[in-house]
Amino acid sequence: MNSEQARDAASQIRHLIDLKDGETGFIRANSDRKSTEMGLFPGVRVVMFRNRRSEQSLVIGAGDARFLVSRVIARQVEIGN
């Protein structure tokens, strides 16, 4: 991979906070230990239920569970398609 391809790959990395309402993705990486232990680990499919910039937390679903995730943590969770 040359430097241009690496730069393109880095620019395509999305985080949980980037998902819009109704959008889905798979967790690629999660550096937050607590949310990983709660079930938000790599490979899990998530759906965004509510992402409002005016609110402190996001509402997401993973399997049958629903989570309130702070924006700070949502910035640490990488999402893939």
Helices and strands as residue ranges (DSSP letters): H 3-11, E 14-15, G 16-18, E 24-30, H 33-37, E 45-50, E 57-62, E 65-70, H 71-74, E 77-80
